[in-house]
């Protein structure tokens, strides 16, 4: 977005584009990086909407700007999810409040709030929320990361363990305590499967992806010397072990607390501290079930792989987004009528 130099502008000749730029600068100083990115995306969408309605922010004085474009923007956002619509309308509402507070434009704030209240979609049933895109970015970054020579042995083995653990959660749908309880003897490496005792003490077969098997083998190869010196049969050793001073030379399984800490630490390291508040071990289970359902379209398959007794639970966990439903409807009905 182009804008004039704020140093050379006055309230009388300030362009709308400059005011948007200055508003986003204030957001970047007062809010988290994650919030700033959201607000920036929202204002960029707002600018695009204005341009489509022949209102050029680079040619419009902010003093002549009013709340009418909110009507355009509410229509513009109907192709987005209700959650995104709410976030974007909130960001633009705050921009209007900024204009009013700085006396840059004569804004009718009660009308702004009324327009948003009248035109925004009402939230329906609360569905499980998980940041799918962030999980995929995290996994991609961890897979492409190559431990270098500066890493000591403990750091290296922890990283390999954590990468294998996160891939296991993402590609199997295991609950965190189920993953922590896995033993090496539970694995059938040839078949890429494991026999587990799941929720309700029920036996179940869990399937592992090729990338997860590769990550697990890489971790266990690095751990080979520790395992061989334990004096115990390999099959009895935990698949995911502790690597801290408290465990000493013993091979102890990680706890669910350690599992949660692995998720939090690696999200902070590879993404952002703010995002670490959004992603939990269970987010990976939502991610797994949704991927199965979206890619296969088979609700029964998703139920079986997630090991849900009630298919209604699968429907709730593996929901399709409004964008996907809209796209599917137009492809199936409108384009063929």
Secondary structure as UniProt FT lines:
FT   HELIX           6..8
FT   TURN            11..13
FT   HELIX           16..30
FT   HELIX           33..52
FT   TURN            53..54
FT   TURN            57..59
FT   HELIX           62..64
FT   TURN            67..68
FT   HELIX           69..76
FT   HELIX           77..79
FT   HELIX           82..101
FT   TURN            102..103
FT   HELIX           109..119
FT   HELIX           132..144
FT   TURN            149..150
FT   HELIX           153..172
FT   HELIX           176..180
FT   HELIX           184..186
FT   STRAND          187..188
FT   TURN            189..192
FT   STRAND          193..197
FT   HELIX           199..201
FT   STRAND          203..207
FT   HELIX           210..222
FT   HELIX           224..228
FT   TURN            229..230
FT   HELIX           234..236
FT   HELIX           245..247
FT   TURN            248..249
FT   HELIX           256..270
FT   TURN            273..274
FT   HELIX           275..277
FT   HELIX           281..296
FT   HELIX           299..306
FT   HELIX           311..317
FT   HELIX           322..332
FT   HELIX           334..336
//
